[in-house]
Amino acid sequence: MNESLTSDSACGAVQGKRIVVVGGAGAIGKAIVNLLTLEGAAVVIADYNAGAARTVVEKLTDAGRIASSVALDISDEGSVRRAFEETSTQLGGLDVLVNSAGVINERPFTELTLSQWNEVVDLNLTGVFLCCREAIPLLRREGGGRIINIASQVGQRGRERLTHYAAAKAGVIGLTKALARELAPEGILVNAVAPGPIDTPFSATLSAETLAATAGELPLRRAGVPEEVAPSVLLLASEPGGNLYVGQTLGPNSGDVML
């Protein structure tokens, strides 16, 4: 995190909001958690890597922020259910869900095995479905709320050797739009954030050819960092800033996709 955890000049854009960040111990998720807690939210990190989640929580609480964690395997329906029950207990309710968990790996399409396809789709798309399904009753109890799904510009434009990832992230965008239409009348606003190339440990696993081709196509001529994604999430989670966003996909993508 570039933002110092000792700098607690909270502006309060989400002051008092109760938020769960799924995948909050990952690079982008951690930046999101840092900004949301800086802006006054109480955040639960739901993550498969329980040790990493606890480390983030310790740093945040030492800085006077409100944060805790729960263990979550988004590929396991029972684990998702238990995690949201525990989250609701810890927070005393829920106002915002941020789905930031996922995985990426590179394969030529004809070399993809069914298990490789299923892993990427399960963790990037089915996990979002499961988390949304558990969160919606909690948001309904509060009379409304926000769901923010982290998608990817790959789901909008496609990318060779990432067909399984592109399909899953395009599915997240489609799910976001359909769910937004279904839930907006109840005051639950559903949106997505589709980052472009971001410097994370995941991106470091991509081939040099893919990274070079991607960087060369960016009008900004550079990838982003996780801290440049988090403000889009903050906007969508905040009031009144996010009040009119319904079914939208915000694109902090260095100009890779222009809509």
C-alpha positions as CSV (number, residue, x, y, z in Angstrom):
1,M,0.0,0.0,0.0
2,N,1.4,3.4,-1.0
3,E,-0.9,5.3,1.3
4,S,0.7,5.4,4.8
5,L,-1.3,3.5,7.3
6,T,-0.3,6.1,9.9
7,S,-2.0,8.9,8.0
8,D,-5.6,8.9,9.3
9,S,-6.9,12.1,8.0
10,A,-10.2,10.5,7.1
11,C,-12.6,12.5,4.9
12,G,-15.5,10.2,5.8
13,A,-16.8,9.5,2.3
14,V,-18.1,6.1,3.6
15,Q,-18.1,7.0,7.3
16,G,-19.9,4.3,9.3
17,K,-20.5,2.1,6.3
18,R,-20.2,-1.7,7.0
19,I,-18.4,-3.2,4.1
20,V,-17.1,-6.7,3.2
21,V,-14.2,-6.9,0.7
22,V,-13.9,-10.4,-0.8
23,G,-10.3,-11.0,-1.7
24,G,-9.3,-8.1,0.5
25,A,-5.8,-9.5,1.2
26,G,-4.8,-9.4,-2.5
27,A,-3.0,-6.5,-4.1
28,I,-6.1,-4.6,-5.5
29,G,-8.3,-5.8,-2.6
30,K,-5.8,-4.5,0.0
31,A,-5.7,-1.1,-1.7
32,I,-9.5,-1.0,-1.6
33,V,-9.6,-1.9,2.1
34,N,-7.0,0.7,2.9
35,L,-8.9,3.5,1.2
36,L,-12.3,2.4,2.6
37,T,-11.1,2.3,6.1
38,L,-9.3,5.6,5.7
39,E,-12.6,7.1,4.7
40,G,-14.4,5.8,7.8
41,A,-15.8,2.4,6.9
42,A,-15.8,-0.7,9.1
43,V,-14.4,-3.4,6.8
44,V,-14.3,-7.2,7.0
45,I,-11.7,-8.8,4.8
46,A,-13.0,-12.2,3.5
47,D,-10.1,-14.1,2.0
48,Y,-8.8,-17.6,1.3
49,N,-5.4,-16.5,2.6
50,A,-6.4,-16.1,6.3
51,G,-2.8,-15.3,7.4
52,A,-2.4,-12.5,4.9
53,A,-5.9,-11.1,5.8
54,R,-4.9,-11.1,9.5
55,T,-1.7,-9.2,8.7
56,V,-3.6,-6.5,6.8
57,V,-6.1,-6.3,9.7
58,E,-3.3,-5.9,12.3
59,K,-1.8,-3.0,10.4
60,L,-5.1,-1.3,10.0
61,T,-6.2,-1.6,13.6
62,D,-2.8,-0.4,14.7
63,A,-3.5,2.7,12.7
64,G,-6.8,3.2,14.4
65,R,-9.0,1.8,11.6
66,I,-11.9,-0.6,12.0
67,A,-11.2,-3.9,10.3
68,S,-11.5,-7.6,10.9
69,S,-11.3,-10.8,8.8
70,V,-13.1,-14.0,8.0
71,A,-11.9,-17.1,6.2
72,L,-13.5,-17.6,2.8
73,D,-13.1,-20.1,-0.1
74,I,-15.2,-18.7,-2.9
75,S,-15.2,-22.0,-4.7
76,D,-17.1,-23.6,-1.8
77,E,-20.8,-22.8,-1.4
78,G,-20.8,-23.7,2.3
79,S,-17.7,-21.6,3.0
80,V,-19.3,-18.6,1.4
81,R,-22.5,-19.0,3.4
82,R,-20.6,-19.3,6.7
83,A,-18.3,-16.3,5.9
84,F,-21.3,-14.0,5.3
85,E,-23.0,-15.2,8.4
86,E,-19.8,-14.4,10.4
87,T,-19.4,-11.1,8.5
88,S,-23.0,-10.0,9.4
89,T,-22.3,-10.9,13.1
90,Q,-19.0,-9.0,13.2
91,L,-20.4,-5.9,11.5
92,G,-23.9,-6.0,12.9
93,G,-25.3,-5.9,9.3
94,L,-24.0,-5.0,5.8
95,D,-24.1,-2.0,3.6
96,V,-21.6,-2.7,0.8
97,L,-20.2,-5.9,-0.8
98,V,-17.0,-5.6,-2.9
99,N,-16.1,-8.7,-4.9
100,S,-12.4,-8.5,-5.6
101,A,-11.2,-12.1,-5.5
102,G,-10.0,-13.8,-8.6
103,V,-7.3,-15.6,-10.5
104,I,-5.5,-15.2,-13.8
105,N,-3.3,-17.6,-15.8
106,E,-2.2,-17.6,-19.4
107,R,-2.9,-20.5,-21.8
108,P,-3.4,-20.8,-25.6
109,F,-7.1,-21.6,-26.1
110,T,-6.5,-25.0,-27.7
111,E,-4.2,-26.0,-24.8
112,L,-6.8,-25.2,-22.1
113,T,-8.0,-28.2,-20.1
114,L,-11.5,-28.4,-18.7
115,S,-10.2,-28.2,-15.2
116,Q,-8.2,-25.0,-16.0
117,W,-11.2,-23.5,-17.6
118,N,-13.4,-24.4,-14.7
119,E,-10.9,-23.0,-12.1
120,V,-10.8,-19.6,-13.7
121,V,-14.6,-19.4,-14.3
122,D,-15.3,-20.7,-10.8
123,L,-13.0,-18.2,-9.0
124,N,-13.8,-15.2,-11.2
125,L,-17.5,-15.6,-12.0
126,T,-19.2,-18.3,-10.0
127,G,-17.7,-16.9,-6.8
128,V,-19.2,-13.5,-7.5
129,F,-22.6,-15.2,-8.0
130,L,-22.3,-17.0,-4.6
131,C,-21.2,-13.9,-2.7
132,C,-23.9,-11.7,-4.3
133,R,-26.5,-14.3,-3.4
134,E,-25.5,-14.4,0.2
135,A,-25.1,-10.6,0.5
136,I,-28.5,-9.6,-1.0
137,P,-30.6,-10.7,2.0
138,L,-28.3,-8.7,4.3
139,L,-28.6,-5.6,2.1
140,R,-32.4,-6.0,2.0
141,R,-32.6,-5.9,5.8
142,E,-30.9,-2.5,5.6
143,G,-33.3,-1.2,3.0
144,G,-30.6,-1.0,0.3
145,G,-26.9,-1.0,-0.3
146,R,-24.2,-1.4,-2.8
147,I,-22.6,-4.3,-4.7
148,I,-19.3,-3.5,-6.5
149,N,-17.8,-6.2,-8.7
150,I,-14.2,-6.1,-9.8
151,A,-14.2,-7.1,-13.5
152,S,-11.4,-6.4,-16.0
153,Q,-10.9,-4.6,-19.3
154,V,-10.0,-8.1,-20.7
155,G,-13.7,-8.9,-20.3
156,Q,-14.5,-5.9,-22.5
157,R,-11.9,-6.1,-25.3
158,G,-10.6,-9.7,-25.1
159,R,-7.0,-10.8,-25.0
160,E,-5.2,-13.7,-26.7
161,R,-4.2,-16.5,-24.4
162,L,-6.7,-15.3,-21.8
163,T,-9.9,-16.5,-23.3
164,H,-11.1,-18.3,-20.1
165,Y,-10.3,-15.2,-18.1
166,A,-12.0,-12.9,-20.7
167,A,-15.1,-15.1,-20.7
168,A,-15.3,-15.0,-16.9
169,K,-14.8,-11.3,-16.6
170,A,-17.3,-10.6,-19.4
171,G,-19.7,-12.7,-17.4
172,V,-19.1,-10.5,-14.3
173,I,-20.0,-7.5,-16.4
174,G,-23.2,-9.1,-17.7
175,L,-24.1,-10.3,-14.2
176,T,-23.6,-6.8,-12.9
177,K,-25.9,-5.3,-15.5
178,A,-28.7,-7.8,-15.1
179,L,-28.5,-7.8,-11.3
180,A,-28.5,-4.0,-11.3
181,R,-31.9,-4.0,-13.2
182,E,-33.3,-6.5,-10.8
183,L,-32.2,-4.9,-7.5
184,A,-32.2,-1.1,-8.2
185,P,-35.9,-0.8,-7.4
186,E,-35.1,-2.0,-3.9
187,G,-32.3,0.5,-3.4
188,I,-29.5,-2.0,-4.0
189,L,-27.1,-0.5,-6.6
190,V,-24.9,-2.9,-8.5
191,N,-21.9,-1.7,-10.5
192,A,-18.5,-3.0,-11.7
193,V,-15.0,-1.6,-11.9
194,A,-12.9,-3.0,-14.8
195,P,-9.3,-2.2,-14.3
196,G,-6.8,-2.2,-17.2
197,P,-3.3,-3.6,-16.7
198,I,-2.3,-3.2,-13.1
199,D,1.1,-4.0,-11.5
200,T,0.3,-6.9,-9.2
201,P,1.8,-10.3,-8.4
202,F,-0.9,-11.8,-10.8
203,S,0.3,-9.6,-13.7
204,A,3.9,-10.7,-13.1
205,T,2.8,-14.3,-14.0
206,L,2.0,-13.2,-17.6
207,S,4.4,-13.8,-20.4
208,A,6.8,-11.0,-21.4
209,E,5.2,-11.0,-24.8
210,T,1.7,-10.4,-23.4
211,L,3.0,-7.7,-21.0
212,A,4.9,-5.9,-23.8
213,A,2.0,-6.0,-26.2
214,T,-0.4,-4.7,-23.6
215,A,1.8,-1.8,-22.5
216,G,2.4,-0.8,-26.1
217,E,-1.4,-0.4,-26.7
218,L,-2.0,1.9,-23.8
219,P,-2.5,5.6,-24.6
220,L,-1.1,6.4,-21.2
221,R,1.9,4.2,-21.9
222,R,2.0,2.7,-18.5
223,A,0.1,0.2,-16.3
224,G,-1.7,1.3,-13.2
225,V,-1.1,0.4,-9.6
226,P,-3.7,-0.9,-7.1
227,E,-4.1,2.4,-5.4
228,E,-5.3,3.9,-8.7
229,V,-8.2,1.4,-8.8
230,A,-9.5,1.9,-5.3
231,P,-10.9,5.4,-5.8
232,S,-13.4,4.0,-8.3
233,V,-14.7,1.6,-5.7
234,L,-14.9,4.4,-3.1
235,L,-17.0,6.5,-5.5
236,L,-19.5,3.7,-6.1
237,A,-19.7,2.9,-2.4
238,S,-20.2,6.5,-1.3
239,E,-23.2,8.8,-0.9
240,P,-24.2,10.9,-2.8
241,G,-21.3,10.2,-5.1
242,G,-22.5,6.8,-6.2
243,N,-26.2,7.4,-6.0
244,L,-26.9,7.5,-9.7
245,Y,-24.6,4.7,-10.9
246,V,-26.7,1.6,-11.8
247,G,-25.3,-1.2,-13.8
248,Q,-22.2,0.8,-14.9
249,T,-18.7,-0.4,-15.4
250,L,-16.0,2.2,-14.4
251,G,-12.8,1.8,-16.3
252,P,-9.5,2.8,-14.6
253,N,-7.6,1.3,-17.5
254,S,-5.0,3.8,-18.8
255,G,-7.1,4.3,-22.0
256,D,-7.1,0.6,-23.0
257,V,-10.9,0.6,-23.4
258,M,-12.7,3.8,-24.3
259,L,-16.5,3.8,-24.0
